[in-house]
Amino acid sequence: MPGYQTKQERIAIQGAHSLIIRSLLDRQQYADPLGEATAMGISSATWPLFGLLWPSSLQLAAWMAERPLVPNERVLEVGCGLALASLVSHRRGMDITASDCHPLASSFLIENTGLNDLPPLTYRHGNWADAPGALVHNRHPIVQGRFDLIIGSDVLYERDEAGQLSGFIARHAHPCAEVLIVDPNRGNRSGFSKHMAREGFALEEIDLSHSLASGAAYRGRMLRFRREAASA
């Protein structure tokens, strides 16, 4: 037994075929026998959050289901968790890399890719606090290179006064790039947007308040950042 319990569900995604997703049974799950999560500052309270289905991840997946395909576009999902948006994008043929810092994110992604009869999806370790330059973390290659589009959902869950997330995005975004962040109004949007402005990104906010496919109400915004080459 892995030390935690899981469940398997078919998840409806607006604009796309449903996905079969293995997730943690609930937020009471915890297992860190090798101390990998503890070493990265992941507490027992936050440990299960990567493996739960969050409304904002469904919003991002639906957005990527309808985004026009762009030839040769490289896409990176940050803080992917169960990587719904990456799976939807991958199934559409996008060149996407999923990234997270949780020790189990990769194994859950591998299993969910297989459950949906999809070819392997590229995964990279992506800890925003890591110093640039490292190549491998606990057997997983670290995010390298630059991307045309960087996406994330519910990643503004804590104050980031040092601008670690915006710095990570800026290091991995092409001079001309787009960033899509779904934020369920957690209150840290303003600080993040200021950090992104310092990195040369202009912001457009899109209200996403409406009902989900489940019938539940969603309150949040799509933060759409763009950086032109001349501003980099």
C-alpha positions in Angstrom: 0.0 0.0 0.0 1.3 3.5 -0.8 0.2 5.0 2.5 -2.6 7.0 1.0 -6.0 6.3 -0.5 -7.2 7.3 -4.0 -10.4 7.3 -6.1 -11.0 7.3 -9.8 -13.6 9.4 -11.6 -14.7 10.5 -15.0 -14.4 14.3 -15.1 -16.5 16.4 -17.4 -14.6 19.3 -19.0 -16.4 22.0 -20.9 -15.4 22.0 -24.6 -13.5 18.7 -24.4 -14.1 15.0 -24.0 -14.2 13.8 -20.4 -11.1 12.6 -18.6 -10.7 9.6 -16.3 -8.7 10.9 -13.3 -7.2 9.2 -10.4 -7.0 11.6 -7.4 -6.5 11.4 -3.7 -9.6 10.2 -1.8 -9.8 13.4 0.3 -7.6 16.1 1.8 -6.8 13.9 4.9 -4.3 11.8 2.9 -0.6 12.0 3.7 2.5 9.9 3.1 6.1 11.1 3.0 8.2 8.0 3.9 11.4 9.4 2.4 11.0 12.9 3.7 11.0 14.4 0.2 8.0 16.6 0.8 9.3 17.8 4.1 12.6 18.7 2.5 10.8 21.0 0.2 8.8 22.6 2.9 5.5 20.8 2.1 3.7 20.3 5.3 1.2 17.5 6.1 -1.6 20.0 5.7 -0.6 21.1 2.2 0.7 17.7 1.1 -2.6 16.4 -0.3 -3.5 19.6 -2.2 -1.7 18.6 -5.4 -3.9 15.4 -5.7 -7.3 17.0 -5.4 -9.6 18.3 -8.2 -10.0 22.1 -7.9 -12.6 24.2 -9.7 -9.9 26.5 -11.1 -8.2 23.5 -12.8 -11.4 22.7 -14.6 -11.6 26.4 -15.8 -8.1 26.2 -17.2 -8.7 22.9 -18.8 -11.9 24.3 -20.5 -9.9 27.3 -21.7 -7.2 25.1 -23.2 -9.8 22.9 -24.8 -11.0 25.9 -26.9 -7.7 27.7 -27.4 -6.7 27.9 -31.1 -3.8 25.6 -32.0 -0.6 27.5 -32.8 2.1 25.7 -34.8 5.3 25.1 -32.9 4.0 26.7 -29.8 5.7 25.4 -26.6 3.5 25.4 -23.5 4.4 25.0 -19.8 1.9 24.4 -17.0 3.2 25.5 -13.6 2.0 24.0 -10.3 0.1 21.4 -12.4 -1.2 19.2 -9.6 -3.3 16.6 -11.4 -2.6 18.5 -14.7 -6.1 18.5 -16.2 -5.1 21.4 -18.5 -2.0 19.6 -19.6 -3.9 16.4 -20.3 -6.5 18.3 -22.4 -3.7 20.2 -24.3 -1.7 17.0 -24.8 -4.7 15.2 -26.2 -5.2 18.1 -28.7 -1.6 17.6 -29.9 0.0 20.6 -28.2 3.7 20.6 -27.2 3.1 20.9 -23.5 5.2 20.3 -20.4 3.6 19.8 -17.0 5.5 20.9 -13.9 5.1 20.7 -10.2 7.3 20.3 -7.1 5.3 17.7 -5.3 7.1 14.3 -5.1 4.0 12.4 -6.4 2.9 14.7 -9.2 4.8 12.8 -11.8 3.5 9.3 -10.8 -0.1 10.6 -10.8 0.4 12.2 -14.2 1.8 8.9 -15.6 -1.1 7.0 -14.4 -3.8 9.5 -15.6 -2.1 9.7 -19.0 -2.4 5.9 -19.3 -6.0 5.8 -18.0 -6.9 8.1 -20.9 -5.0 6.1 -23.5 -2.6 9.0 -24.2 1.1 8.8 -25.1 3.6 9.9 -22.4 3.4 13.6 -21.5 6.5 15.5 -20.6 6.9 16.2 -16.9 9.6 18.4 -15.3 10.2 19.4 -11.7 9.3 23.0 -11.2 9.9 24.6 -7.8 9.7 28.4 -8.1 12.0 28.8 -5.2 14.9 26.8 -6.7 17.9 28.7 -7.7 18.5 28.7 -11.5 21.1 26.3 -12.9 20.2 22.9 -11.4 19.4 20.2 -13.9 17.9 17.4 -11.8 15.9 17.1 -8.6 15.3 13.7 -7.0 15.6 11.9 -10.4 13.3 14.4 -12.2 14.8 16.8 -14.8 14.1 20.4 -13.8 12.2 22.8 -16.1 14.7 24.1 -18.7 14.4 26.4 -21.7 11.7 28.9 -22.7 8.1 28.7 -23.7 5.6 30.6 -25.8 2.7 30.1 -23.3 2.8 29.5 -19.6 -0.4 28.5 -17.8 -1.5 27.8 -14.2 -4.6 27.5 -12.0 -5.0 28.5 -8.4 -1.3 29.1 -8.0 -1.7 32.4 -6.1 -2.6 30.7 -2.9 -0.1 32.5 -0.7 1.6 35.9 -0.6 4.8 35.9 -2.7 6.5 39.1 -1.7 9.8 38.0 -3.2 8.2 37.4 -6.6 9.4 33.8 -6.9 6.5 32.7 -9.2 6.8 35.8 -11.5 10.6 35.4 -11.6 10.2 31.7 -12.5 7.8 32.6 -15.3 10.0 35.4 -16.6 13.0 33.0 -16.7 11.1 30.5 -18.8 9.1 32.7 -21.0 10.2 33.8 -24.5 10.7 37.6 -24.9 7.4 37.6 -26.7 5.1 35.3 -24.6 1.6 34.9 -23.1 0.8 33.8 -19.5 -2.7 32.5 -18.4 -3.4 32.2 -14.7 -6.8 31.2 -13.3 -7.3 32.8 -9.9 -10.3 32.1 -7.7 -10.1 35.5 -6.1 -7.7 34.4 -3.3 -6.6 38.0 -2.7 -3.0 37.8 -3.9 -3.7 38.9 -7.5 -2.6 42.5 -7.1 0.8 41.6 -5.7 1.5 39.0 -8.4 0.4 41.4 -11.1 2.8 44.1 -9.9 5.7 41.6 -10.0 4.6 40.5 -13.5 4.5 44.2 -14.6 8.1 44.5 -13.5 9.0 41.6 -15.7 7.5 43.4 -18.7 4.0 41.7 -18.8 0.8 43.7 -19.5 -2.4 42.4 -17.8 -5.9 41.7 -19.1 -8.4 40.4 -16.6 -11.3 38.3 -17.7 -14.2 37.5 -15.4 -14.9 33.8 -15.2 -17.9 34.0 -12.9 -20.5 31.5 -14.1 -21.7 28.0 -13.4 -19.5 24.9 -13.8 -20.7 21.8 -15.7 -21.5 20.3 -12.3 -24.0 23.2 -11.7 -21.8 24.7 -8.9 -21.1 28.5 -9.1 -17.5 29.6 -9.9 -16.1 32.9 -8.9 -12.8 33.9 -10.3 -10.8 35.5 -13.1 -8.5 34.6 -15.9 -5.3 36.7 -15.6 -4.0 37.0 -19.1 -0.5 38.5 -19.4 1.3 39.4 -22.6 4.9 40.4 -23.1 6.1 41.8 -26.4 9.7 41.3 -27.5 10.4 45.1 -27.3 9.4 45.0 -23.6 11.7 42.1 -22.5 
